[in-house]
Every structure is written in C-alpha cells, then in structure tokens.
Amino acid sequence: MTRLDIAFAVNIVSQFMSAPTVKLWATLEKILCYLKGTSGLGILYRDHGHTAFEYFSDVDWARSINDRKSTTYYCIFIGGNLVFWKNKKQNVISRSNAELE
C-alpha cells in the first residue's frame, strides 16, 4: 500500500496470473522497469491546516469485461493527505446497480 502509483496496474495484472500470457509478461516488465526508475520517490505528506477525516467511495457496475463482476473502490484522507486506498472485486455478479449497493 505504499506505492499507490502502481496499485491499480498490479491489481489488474494479478487477476490473470493463473494463466499468464506473453502480453501479461510484457506488462509486468513495464511495471518492474517503472519501479526501478522510481525507487527514490516517496509519498510526501503536507500540512494543509486541518485534520479533517474524509472518506470517498465508488463502485463500477459490471465493468470487467472478463467476468462481469463489479469493483468497489474507496480511499481515506486525513488532513488532506491520502492514508489508505483499496479496491475490491465483488464475489458475485450483480444484476442491477441497486442490488450491488
């Protein structure tokens, strides 16, 4: 969770690790090259003059073209700084947006 810049890409690639393809390995190589080139970078937290707790969430309904499952996303900010981010693919396929929520 310390490399939010690659979290989404790693999440998507990891879904296909049970049946890797040449295209998947090429994508993994790009991620590793990016990590090697940005190893000295880090997350900078700033004082924004407040300590407010903010929570944002969203869901995409059946966006994945491979399995039609929905993904829930959320992130937490404290004092204007991102402290937690997560996404989770649903276990079942929803038939409607209301059912998903």
Secondary structure, DSSP 4 states (H G I P E B T S, - for coil): ---HHHHHHHHHHHTTTTS--HHHHHHHHHHHHHHHHTTT--------S---EEEEEEEESS--TTT---EEEEEEEETTEEEEEEEEE-SS--SSHHHH-
